[in-house]
Amino acid sequence: MSDIALVTGGNRGIGREVCRQLAERGFTVLLGARSEEAGKAAAAEVGALPLLLDVTDNASVVAAAREVEGVHGRLDVLINNAAITYDTWQRAATADLAVVHEAAETNLYGPWRMVHAFLPLLRKSSHPRIVNVSSEAASLTGMGGGTPAYNTTKVALNALTRMLAAELRSDHILVNSICPGWVATDMGGPGGRPVAEGAAGIVWAATLPDSGPTGGFFRDGHPLPW
C-alpha cells in the first residue's frame, strides 16, 4: 500500500514538481488546486489525483478532508505549499494592510486550517509528516526591509512549524519548514534555479525517516538560521 501525500497549490510551479517527484517515488499523490480544470490537467500530467481545494475557504478544506477520509482513510504527508503575494513593491512603513491580510489567509491561515482538518487523518498514519513550504526571506537573522506581506506571513508560518512540532512530538508527527530557494517559477520569476532542485528539498522533508528532525528550518537538507 503506497503512502498518501497531499500537496496544496499543486497545479503549478514548485507544488506541481513536488507532486511529480513524489508520484515517481510511488506515492499516491493528491494534487490540491482551487480550479477543478487546472487541477485535473496538472494531475494527469504528473501522475497524481486531483483534489478540489481552496485553503482560504474553511468549507472547502473540510470537504477535502472528508473526501480524503472517505477514499483513502488516512494521510501520511501534508505539504502546505500554496502561497501568494511576493510583494516586492511594498515597504512595511507604508504597506497596504489589506494586501497583508489577503496574503495571511493563504500563507498562514491556510496551512493552519489544513492542519486542523487533516490532523485526525495524519494520526492514522504510521509515519506522518507535515511540511510547511517557507522561505529564507522569513529568517529573522538576515531580515531587512521590503516584501512585508510575504515575509511576515512566512515568519509566522515558521513559528507555527515550531509550535506544531513541539505539540505533535508525542504523536510522532515530524513538522518542518523548508525553503526551496530562489526557483524559476511564476512567483520567483526568471533567473532562479531549476524547479526540480527546489522541489527536492521539500520531498526530502516529506520522506524523512522516523528518526529524522522535527521543528527545523532547512534548505536542501541543511539547517537555516531562524
C-alpha positions, 0 to 999 in steps of 0.5 A: 500500500503506497503512502498518501501525500497531499500537496496544496497549490499543486497545479503549478510551479514548485507544488506541481514538481513536488507532486511529480517527484513524489508520484515517481517515488510511488506515492499516491499523490493528491494534487490540491488546486482551487480550479477543478480544470487546472487541477485535473490537467496538472494531475494527469500530467504528473501522475497524481489525483486531483483534489478540489481545494481552496485553503482560504475557504474553511468549507472547502478544506473540510470537504477535502478532508472528508473526501480524503477520509472517505477514499483513502482513510488516512494521510501520511504527508501534508505539504502546505505549499500554496502561497501568494503575494511576493510583494516586492513593491511594498515597504512595511512603513507604508504597506497596504494592510489589506494586501497583508491580510489577503496574503495571511489567509493563504500563507498562514491561515491556510496551512493552519486550517489544513492542519486542523482538518487533516490532523485526525487523518495524519494520526492514522498514519504510521509515519506522518509528516507535515511540511510547511513550504517557507522561505529564507526571506522569513529568517529573522537573522538576515531580515531587512526591509521590503516584501512585508506581506510575504515575509511576515506571513512566512515568519509566522508560518515558521513559528507555527512549524515550531509550535506544531512540532513541539505539540505533535512530538508525542504523536510522532508527527515530524513538522518542518519548514523548508525553503526551496530557494530562489526557483524559476517559477511564476512567483520567483520569476526568471533567473532562479534555479531549476524547479526540480532542485527546489522541489527536492528539498521539500520531498526530502522533508516529506520522506524523512525517516522516523528518526529524522528532525522535527521543528527545523528550518532547512534548505536542501537538507541543511539547517537555516538560521531562524 
